[in-house]
Amino acid sequence: MTMMIILGAVAALYFLRRLFRCAIFALPIYAGLGACFHLHGLGYGWLSAIATGLITGTAIYTLGRRLAMGTASAPLRFLVLLLFAGTAAAAGYQVGSALATLGDFAPVWEGRLAIIAAFVAARASWRSLLGSGGLPESRGMRDSTSFGPN
């Protein structure tokens, strides 16, 4: 019995880790699904609607990643990071609320755990979009006046 509890806890932690690693895809998935259902509602077939949704989601992810990691202006980069982190926070809140409900916590703790999950998902999305090293300036990019070996 004890071994099952330990394995269950390990599986739950692995699931949460995977969930937060996928938080960066919240905005592209929302946009892709929105485009897919909108086109289907306009009378297009499922195949063309799904293809358009996939293209939309891929384009938003690629453009967001390129803008966040590229040489865009700081306000534009911040806006892109905020859009990705905001949708990841909304998705994290929903997942945290659902998991807390499944865990049969008190209503006060359900809300607190959902808010914690939202912050963790937003932070994970922010870090994933920037890459594992954080801000571009902290990833070894130096100016020409720095001393020492490159």
Backbone as JSON Lines, residues from 0, in Angstrom:
{"i":0,"aa":"M","n":[0.82,-1.19,0.0],"ca":[0.0,0.0,0.0],"c":[0.87,1.26,0.0]}
{"i":1,"aa":"T","n":[1.92,1.24,0.81],"ca":[2.81,2.4,0.87],"c":[3.5,2.63,-0.47]}
{"i":2,"aa":"M","n":[3.86,1.55,-1.13],"ca":[4.53,1.68,-2.43],"c":[3.59,2.31,-3.46]}
{"i":3,"aa":"M","n":[2.32,1.99,-3.4],"ca":[1.36,2.58,-4.34],"c":[1.19,4.08,-4.1]}
{"i":4,"aa":"I","n":[1.23,4.49,-2.85],"ca":[1.12,5.92,-2.53],"c":[2.35,6.65,-3.05]}
{"i":5,"aa":"I","n":[3.51,6.07,-2.86],"ca":[4.75,6.7,-3.34],"c":[4.74,6.78,-4.86]}
{"i":6,"aa":"L","n":[4.38,5.7,-5.53],"ca":[4.33,5.71,-7.0],"c":[3.26,6.67,-7.52]}
{"i":7,"aa":"G","n":[2.15,6.77,-6.82],"ca":[1.11,7.72,-7.2],"c":[1.6,9.16,-7.08]}
{"i":8,"aa":"A","n":[2.33,9.45,-6.02],"ca":[2.87,10.79,-5.83],"c":[3.91,11.11,-6.89]}
{"i":9,"aa":"V","n":[4.75,10.16,-7.22],"ca":[5.76,10.37,-8.27],"c":[5.07,10.61,-9.62]}
{"i":10,"aa":"A","n":[4.04,9.83,-9.91],"ca":[3.31,10.0,-11.17],"c":[2.62,11.36,-11.21]}
{"i":11,"aa":"A","n":[2.05,11.8,-10.1],"ca":[1.38,13.1,-10.06],"c":[2.39,14.23,-10.26]}
{"i":12,"aa":"L","n":[3.54,14.13,-9.63],"ca":[4.56,15.17,-9.8],"c":[5.1,15.2,-11.23]}
{"i":13,"aa":"Y","n":[5.25,14.02,-11.84],"ca":[5.68,13.97,-13.23],"c":[4.63,14.6,-14.14]}
{"i":14,"aa":"F","n":[3.36,14.34,-13.88],"ca":[2.28,14.93,-14.66],"c":[2.3,16.45,-14.53]}
{"i":15,"aa":"L","n":[2.48,16.96,-13.32],"ca":[2.53,18.41,-13.12],"c":[3.73,19.03,-13.82]}
{"i":16,"aa":"R","n":[4.85,18.36,-13.78],"ca":[6.04,18.87,-14.47],"c":[5.78,18.96,-15.97]}
{"i":17,"aa":"R","n":[5.21,17.93,-16.55],"ca":[4.88,17.94,-17.98],"c":[3.87,19.03,-18.3]}
{"i":18,"aa":"L","n":[2.91,19.2,-17.41],"ca":[1.87,20.21,-17.62],"c":[2.48,21.6,-17.66]}
{"i":19,"aa":"F","n":[3.36,21.9,-16.74],"ca":[3.95,23.23,-16.71],"c":[4.96,23.43,-17.84]}
{"i":20,"aa":"R","n":[5.57,22.35,-18.32],"ca":[6.46,22.47,-19.47],"c":[5.68,22.79,-20.74]}
{"i":21,"aa":"C","n":[4.44,22.36,-20.79],"ca":[3.59,22.61,-21.97],"c":[2.8,23.91,-21.85]}
{"i":22,"aa":"A","n":[3.02,24.69,-20.81],"ca":[2.26,25.93,-20.61],"c":[2.53,26.95,-21.7]}
{"i":23,"aa":"I","n":[3.67,26.87,-22.35],"ca":[3.99,27.82,-23.41],"c":[3.06,27.68,-24.6]}
{"i":24,"aa":"F","n":[2.44,26.52,-24.75],"ca":[1.58,26.27,-25.9],"c":[0.13,26.69,-25.67]}
{"i":25,"aa":"A","n":[-0.2,27.33,-24.56],"ca":[-1.58,27.7,-24.28],"c":[-2.11,28.7,-25.31]}
{"i":26,"aa":"L","n":[-1.38,29.76,-25.58],"ca":[-1.85,30.76,-26.55],"c":[-1.96,30.2,-27.96]}
{"i":27,"aa":"P","n":[-0.96,29.49,-28.48],"ca":[-1.13,28.93,-29.82],"c":[-2.28,27.93,-29.92]}
{"i":28,"aa":"I","n":[-2.51,27.14,-28.89],"ca":[-3.62,26.18,-28.93],"c":[-4.95,26.9,-28.88]}
{"i":29,"aa":"Y","n":[-5.08,27.91,-28.02],"ca":[-6.33,28.68,-27.98],"c":[-6.6,29.34,-29.33]}
{"i":30,"aa":"A","n":[-5.57,29.94,-29.91],"ca":[-5.75,30.62,-31.19],"c":[-6.07,29.63,-32.31]}
{"i":31,"aa":"G","n":[-5.39,28.5,-32.32],"ca":[-5.64,27.49,-33.34],"c":[-7.04,26.91,-33.24]}
{"i":32,"aa":"L","n":[-7.47,26.61,-32.02],"ca":[-8.83,26.1,-31.84],"c":[-9.87,27.15,-32.2]}
{"i":33,"aa":"G","n":[-9.61,28.39,-31.85],"ca":[-10.54,29.47,-32.2],"c":[-10.67,29.63,-33.71]}
{"i":34,"aa":"A","n":[-9.54,29.58,-34.41],"ca":[-9.58,29.7,-35.87],"c":[-10.3,28.5,-36.49]}
{"i":35,"aa":"C","n":[-10.04,27.32,-35.95],"ca":[-10.67,26.1,-36.47],"c":[-12.19,26.16,-36.31]}
{"i":36,"aa":"F","n":[-12.66,26.48,-35.14],"ca":[-14.11,26.51,-34.9],"c":[-14.77,27.67,-35.64]}
{"i":37,"aa":"H","n":[-14.07,28.78,-35.77],"ca":[-14.63,29.92,-36.51],"c":[-14.82,29.56,-37.99]}
{"i":38,"aa":"L","n":[-13.82,28.94,-38.59],"ca":[-13.95,28.55,-39.99],"c":[-15.01,27.48,-40.18]}
{"i":39,"aa":"H","n":[-15.1,26.55,-39.26],"ca":[-16.14,25.53,-39.38],"c":[-17.53,26.15,-39.23]}
{"i":40,"aa":"G","n":[-17.65,27.14,-38.36],"ca":[-18.92,27.85,-38.21],"c":[-19.3,28.65,-39.44]}
{"i":41,"aa":"L","n":[-18.31,29.07,-40.22],"ca":[-18.59,29.8,-41.46],"c":[-18.98,28.88,-42.61]}
{"i":42,"aa":"G","n":[-18.88,27.57,-42.39],"ca":[-19.31,26.63,-43.41],"c":[-18.18,25.88,-44.1]}
{"i":43,"aa":"Y","n":[-16.96,26.09,-43.69],"ca":[-15.84,25.34,-44.27],"c":[-15.86,23.92,-43.71]}
{"i":44,"aa":"G","n":[-15.27,23.0,-44.41],"ca":[-15.21,21.62,-43.96],"c":[-14.23,21.44,-42.82]}
{"i":45,"aa":"W","n":[-14.32,20.3,-42.16],"ca":[-13.46,20.03,-41.03],"c":[-12.0,19.97,-41.42]}
{"i":46,"aa":"L","n":[-11.7,19.39,-42.57],"ca":[-10.31,19.25,-42.97],"c":[-9.63,20.61,-43.16]}
{"i":47,"aa":"S","n":[-10.29,21.51,-43.86],"ca":[-9.69,22.83,-44.06],"c":[-9.67,23.63,-42.76]}
{"i":48,"aa":"A","n":[-10.68,23.46,-41.91],"ca":[-10.7,24.18,-40.64],"c":[-9.57,23.7,-39.72]}
{"i":49,"aa":"I","n":[-9.36,22.38,-39.67],"ca":[-8.29,21.84,-38.83],"c":[-6.92,22.25,-39.37]}
{"i":50,"aa":"A","n":[-6.75,22.21,-40.68],"ca":[-5.47,22.62,-41.27],"c":[-5.19,24.09,-40.98]}
{"i":51,"aa":"T","n":[-6.2,24.92,-41.09],"ca":[-6.02,26.34,-40.79],"c":[-5.71,26.56,-39.31]}
{"i":52,"aa":"G","n":[-6.35,25.81,-38.43],"ca":[-6.06,25.91,-37.01],"c":[-4.64,25.51,-36.68]}
{"i":53,"aa":"L","n":[-4.16,24.44,-37.31],"ca":[-2.77,24.02,-37.09],"c":[-1.78,25.06,-37.6]}
{"i":54,"aa":"I","n":[-2.06,25.61,-38.76],"ca":[-1.18,26.63,-39.32],"c":[-1.2,27.88,-38.44]}
{"i":55,"aa":"T","n":[-2.38,28.26,-37.96],"ca":[-2.49,29.44,-37.1],"c":[-1.71,29.25,-35.79]}
{"i":56,"aa":"G","n":[-1.9,28.11,-35.15],"ca":[-1.19,27.85,-33.9],"c":[0.32,27.81,-34.08]}
{"i":57,"aa":"T","n":[0.77,27.17,-35.16],"ca":[2.21,27.1,-35.43],"c":[2.77,28.49,-35.73]}
{"i":58,"aa":"A","n":[2.03,29.27,-36.49],"ca":[2.5,30.62,-36.83],"c":[2.59,31.51,-35.59]}
{"i":59,"aa":"I","n":[1.61,31.42,-34.72],"ca":[1.64,32.25,-33.51],"c":[2.79,31.84,-32.6]}
{"i":60,"aa":"Y","n":[3.01,30.54,-32.44],"ca":[4.13,30.09,-31.62],"c":[5.47,30.54,-32.21]}
{"i":61,"aa":"T","n":[5.63,30.34,-33.51],"ca":[6.89,30.71,-34.16],"c":[7.13,32.21,-34.1]}
{"i":62,"aa":"L","n":[6.09,32.99,-34.39],"ca":[6.24,34.44,-34.36],"c":[6.5,34.94,-32.94]}
{"i":63,"aa":"G","n":[5.79,34.39,-31.97],"ca":[6.01,34.8,-30.57],"c":[7.4,34.46,-30.09]}
{"i":64,"aa":"R","n":[7.87,33.29,-30.43],"ca":[9.23,32.88,-30.03],"c":[10.27,33.76,-30.7]}
{"i":65,"aa":"R","n":[10.07,34.05,-31.99],"ca":[11.01,34.89,-32.71],"c":[11.04,36.31,-32.17]}
{"i":66,"aa":"L","n":[9.86,36.85,-31.82],"ca":[9.81,38.2,-31.28],"c":[10.41,38.27,-29.88]}
{"i":67,"aa":"A","n":[10.16,37.25,-29.07],"ca":[10.67,37.26,-27.7],"c":[12.17,37.07,-27.65]}
{"i":68,"aa":"M","n":[12.71,36.26,-28.55],"ca":[14.14,35.97,-28.53],"c":[14.93,36.9,-29.46]}
{"i":69,"aa":"G","n":[14.27,37.59,-30.34],"ca":[14.95,38.38,-31.36],"c":[15.35,39.75,-30.89]}
{"i":70,"aa":"T","n":[15.5,40.62,-31.86],"ca":[15.97,41.97,-31.59],"c":[14.83,42.97,-31.6]}
{"i":71,"aa":"A","n":[13.63,42.54,-31.28],"ca":[12.49,43.45,-31.22],"c":[12.68,44.42,-30.07]}
{"i":72,"aa":"S","n":[11.91,45.49,-30.09],"ca":[12.02,46.49,-29.04],"c":[11.55,45.89,-27.71]}
{"i":73,"aa":"A","n":[12.01,46.46,-26.64],"ca":[11.69,45.93,-25.31],"c":[10.19,45.94,-25.01]}
{"i":74,"aa":"P","n":[9.44,47.01,-25.34],"ca":[8.0,46.97,-25.07],"c":[7.27,45.88,-25.88]}
{"i":75,"aa":"L","n":[7.69,45.66,-27.12],"ca":[7.06,44.61,-27.93],"c":[7.39,43.23,-27.36]}
{"i":76,"aa":"R","n":[8.61,43.02,-26.95],"ca":[8.99,41.74,-26.34],"c":[8.21,41.51,-25.06]}
{"i":77,"aa":"F","n":[8.07,42.56,-24.25],"ca":[7.31,42.44,-23.0],"c":[5.85,42.11,-23.28]}
{"i":78,"aa":"L","n":[5.26,42.73,-24.3],"ca":[3.87,42.46,-24.66],"c":[3.68,41.02,-25.12]}
{"i":79,"aa":"V","n":[4.61,40.53,-25.92],"ca":[4.52,39.14,-26.39],"c":[4.66,38.18,-25.21]}
{"i":80,"aa":"L","n":[5.62,38.44,-24.33],"ca":[5.79,37.59,-23.15],"c":[4.57,37.64,-22.24]}
{"i":81,"aa":"L","n":[3.97,38.81,-22.12],"ca":[2.78,38.96,-21.29],"c":[1.59,38.22,-21.89]}
{"i":82,"aa":"L","n":[1.44,38.25,-23.2],"ca":[0.36,37.5,-23.85],"c":[0.5,36.0,-23.63]}
{"i":83,"aa":"F","n":[1.7,35.49,-23.83],"ca":[1.93,34.06,-23.63],"c":[1.76,33.67,-22.16]}
{"i":84,"aa":"A","n":[2.32,34.48,-21.26],"ca":[2.22,34.16,-19.83],"c":[0.8,34.31,-19.31]}
{"i":85,"aa":"G","n":[0.05,35.26,-19.84],"ca":[-1.34,35.45,-19.4],"c":[-2.23,34.27,-19.76]}
{"i":86,"aa":"T","n":[-2.09,33.79,-20.98],"ca":[-2.9,32.63,-21.36],"c":[-2.44,31.37,-20.62]}
{"i":87,"aa":"A","n":[-1.15,31.26,-20.37],"ca":[-0.66,30.12,-19.59],"c":[-1.18,30.2,-18.15]}
{"i":88,"aa":"A","n":[-1.26,31.4,-17.6],"ca":[-1.8,31.56,-16.25],"c":[-3.28,31.18,-16.19]}
{"i":89,"aa":"A","n":[-4.04,31.55,-17.21],"ca":[-5.46,31.18,-17.25],"c":[-5.61,29.66,-17.33]}
{"i":90,"aa":"A","n":[-4.81,29.03,-18.17],"ca":[-4.86,27.57,-18.28],"c":[-4.39,26.91,-16.99]}
{"i":91,"aa":"G","n":[-3.34,27.44,-16.37],"ca":[-2.85,26.9,-15.11],"c":[-3.86,27.03,-13.99]}
{"i":92,"aa":"Y","n":[-4.6,28.14,-13.98],"ca":[-5.63,28.32,-12.96],"c":[-6.72,27.27,-13.12]}
{"i":93,"aa":"Q","n":[-7.14,27.03,-14.35],"ca":[-8.19,26.03,-14.58],"c":[-7.73,24.63,-14.18]}
{"i":94,"aa":"V","n":[-6.5,24.29,-14.54],"ca":[-5.98,22.97,-14.19],"c":[-5.8,22.86,-12.68]}
{"i":95,"aa":"G","n":[-5.27,23.89,-12.06],"ca":[-5.09,23.86,-10.61],"c":[-6.41,23.74,-9.87]}
{"i":96,"aa":"S","n":[-7.42,24.42,-10.36],"ca":[-8.74,24.33,-9.75],"c":[-9.33,22.93,-9.91]}
{"i":97,"aa":"A","n":[-9.17,22.36,-11.09],"ca":[-9.7,21.01,-11.34],"c":[-8.97,19.97,-10.49]}
{"i":98,"aa":"L","n":[-7.65,20.09,-10.41],"ca":[-6.88,19.12,-9.61],"c":[-7.16,19.27,-8.12]}
{"i":99,"aa":"A","n":[-7.36,20.5,-7.66],"ca":[-7.69,20.7,-6.25],"c":[-9.09,20.16,-5.94]}
{"i":100,"aa":"T","n":[-10.0,20.26,-6.89],"ca":[-11.33,19.68,-6.7],"c":[-11.25,18.17,-6.64]}
{"i":101,"aa":"L","n":[-10.41,17.59,-7.49],"ca":[-10.22,16.13,-7.45],"c":[-9.57,15.69,-6.16]}
{"i":102,"aa":"G","n":[-8.72,16.53,-5.6],"ca":[-8.04,16.21,-4.35],"c":[-8.91,16.38,-3.13]}
{"i":103,"aa":"D","n":[-10.13,16.9,-3.31],"ca":[-11.1,17.05,-2.23],"c":[-10.58,17.97,-1.12]}
{"i":104,"aa":"F","n":[-10.02,19.11,-1.54],"ca":[-9.55,20.11,-0.59],"c":[-10.71,21.01,-0.16]}
{"i":105,"aa":"A","n":[-10.49,21.76,0.88],"ca":[-11.47,22.75,1.3],"c":[-11.55,23.85,0.23]}
{"i":106,"aa":"P","n":[-12.71,24.51,0.11],"ca":[-12.85,25.53,-0.94],"c":[-11.81,26.64,-0.87]}
{"i":107,"aa":"V","n":[-11.4,27.01,0.33],"ca":[-10.38,28.06,0.47],"c":[-9.06,27.58,-0.15]}
{"i":108,"aa":"W","n":[-8.7,26.33,0.12],"ca":[-7.44,25.8,-0.4],"c":[-7.53,25.52,-1.9]}
{"i":109,"aa":"E","n":[-8.71,25.24,-2.41],"ca":[-8.87,25.05,-3.86],"c":[-8.48,26.33,-4.59]}
{"i":110,"aa":"G","n":[-8.98,27.46,-4.09],"ca":[-8.64,28.74,-4.71],"c":[-7.17,29.08,-4.6]}
{"i":111,"aa":"R","n":[-6.6,28.82,-3.44],"ca":[-5.17,29.11,-3.24],"c":[-4.29,28.25,-4.13]}
{"i":112,"aa":"L","n":[-4.62,26.96,-4.22],"ca":[-3.84,26.07,-5.09],"c":[-4.0,26.44,-6.56]}
{"i":113,"aa":"A","n":[-5.17,26.88,-6.95],"ca":[-5.39,27.29,-8.32],"c":[-4.57,28.55,-8.65]}
{"i":114,"aa":"I","n":[-4.5,29.47,-7.71],"ca":[-3.69,30.68,-7.94],"c":[-2.21,30.34,-8.0]}
{"i":115,"aa":"I","n":[-1.76,29.44,-7.15],"ca":[-0.35,29.01,-7.2],"c":[-0.06,28.34,-8.54]}
{"i":116,"aa":"A","n":[-0.96,27.49,-9.0],"ca":[-0.77,26.83,-10.29],"c":[-0.75,27.85,-11.43]}
{"i":117,"aa":"A","n":[-1.55,28.9,-11.32],"ca":[-1.55,29.94,-12.35],"c":[-0.2,30.66,-12.39]}
{"i":118,"aa":"F","n":[0.34,31.01,-11.23],"ca":[1.64,31.68,-11.2],"c":[2.76,30.78,-11.72]}
{"i":119,"aa":"V","n":[2.72,29.51,-11.35],"ca":[3.75,28.59,-11.81],"c":[3.67,28.39,-13.32]}
{"i":120,"aa":"A","n":[2.46,28.28,-13.85],"ca":[2.3,28.11,-15.3],"c":[2.76,29.36,-16.05]}
{"i":121,"aa":"A","n":[2.43,30.53,-15.53],"ca":[2.87,31.77,-16.19],"c":[4.4,31.89,-16.16]}
{"i":122,"aa":"R","n":[5.0,31.56,-15.04],"ca":[6.46,31.62,-14.95],"c":[7.12,30.61,-15.88]}
{"i":123,"aa":"A","n":[6.55,29.41,-15.94],"ca":[7.11,28.39,-16.83],"c":[6.99,28.81,-18.29]}
{"i":124,"aa":"S","n":[5.89,29.43,-18.65],"ca":[5.73,29.9,-20.02],"c":[6.71,31.03,-20.34]}
{"i":125,"aa":"W","n":[6.86,31.94,-19.41],"ca":[7.79,33.06,-19.58],"c":[9.21,32.54,-19.79]}
{"i":126,"aa":"R","n":[9.64,31.61,-18.94],"ca":[10.99,31.06,-19.05],"c":[11.17,30.23,-20.32]}
{"i":127,"aa":"S","n":[10.16,29.48,-20.7],"ca":[10.26,28.66,-21.9],"c":[10.35,29.52,-23.15]}
{"i":128,"aa":"L","n":[9.62,30.62,-23.16],"ca":[9.65,31.48,-24.33],"c":[10.99,32.18,-24.47]}
{"i":129,"aa":"L","n":[11.61,32.52,-23.36],"ca":[12.91,33.16,-23.41],"c":[14.05,32.17,-23.57]}
{"i":130,"aa":"G","n":[13.79,30.92,-23.34],"ca":[14.85,29.91,-23.35],"c":[15.28,29.64,-21.93]}
{"i":131,"aa":"S","n":[16.1,28.64,-21.75],"ca":[16.45,28.22,-20.4],"c":[17.37,29.19,-19.68]}
{"i":132,"aa":"G","n":[18.0,30.09,-20.41],"ca":[18.97,30.97,-19.78],"c":[18.41,32.28,-19.28]}
{"i":133,"aa":"G","n":[17.14,32.55,-19.48],"ca":[16.57,33.81,-19.02],"c":[16.64,34.86,-20.1]}
{"i":134,"aa":"L","n":[16.94,36.07,-19.71],"ca":[17.0,37.18,-20.66],"c":[18.19,37.02,-21.6]}
{"i":135,"aa":"P","n":[18.07,37.53,-22.83],"ca":[19.18,37.38,-23.78],"c":[20.48,37.97,-23.28]}
{"i":136,"aa":"E","n":[20.43,39.04,-22.49],"ca":[21.66,39.65,-22.0],"c":[22.39,38.74,-21.02]}
{"i":137,"aa":"S","n":[21.66,37.85,-20.37],"ca":[22.29,36.99,-19.37],"c":[22.76,35.66,-19.95]}
{"i":138,"aa":"R","n":[22.63,35.45,-21.26],"ca":[23.03,34.19,-21.87],"c":[24.39,34.27,-22.53]}
{"i":139,"aa":"G","n":[25.28,35.05,-22.0],"ca":[26.63,35.09,-22.53],"c":[26.85,36.14,-23.59]}
{"i":140,"aa":"M","n":[25.88,36.97,-23.89],"ca":[26.08,38.04,-24.88],"c":[26.78,39.19,-24.18]}
{"i":141,"aa":"R","n":[27.94,39.52,-24.68],"ca":[28.71,40.6,-24.06],"c":[28.84,41.75,-25.03]}
{"i":142,"aa":"D","n":[29.09,42.89,-24.45],"ca":[29.4,44.02,-25.33],"c":[30.91,44.02,-25.63]}
{"i":143,"aa":"S","n":[31.32,44.86,-26.52],"ca":[32.7,44.84,-26.97],"c":[33.68,45.39,-25.94]}
{"i":144,"aa":"T","n":[33.18,46.0,-24.88],"ca":[34.09,46.58,-23.89],"c":[34.37,45.64,-22.73]}
{"i":145,"aa":"S","n":[33.83,44.43,-22.75],"ca":[34.07,43.52,-21.64],"c":[35.48,42.94,-21.74]}
{"i":146,"aa":"F","n":[36.06,42.68,-20.59],"ca":[37.41,42.16,-20.53],"c":[37.38,40.67,-20.28]}
{"i":147,"aa":"G","n":[38.43,40.0,-20.58],"ca":[38.53,38.57,-20.32],"c":[38.28,37.77,-21.59]}
{"i":148,"aa":"P","n":[38.46,36.47,-21.48],"ca":[38.27,35.61,-22.66],"c":[36.8,35.52,-23.05]}
{"i":149,"aa":"N","n":[36.55,35.38,-24.34],"ca":[35.18,35.29,-24.84],"c":[34.67,33.91,-24.75]}
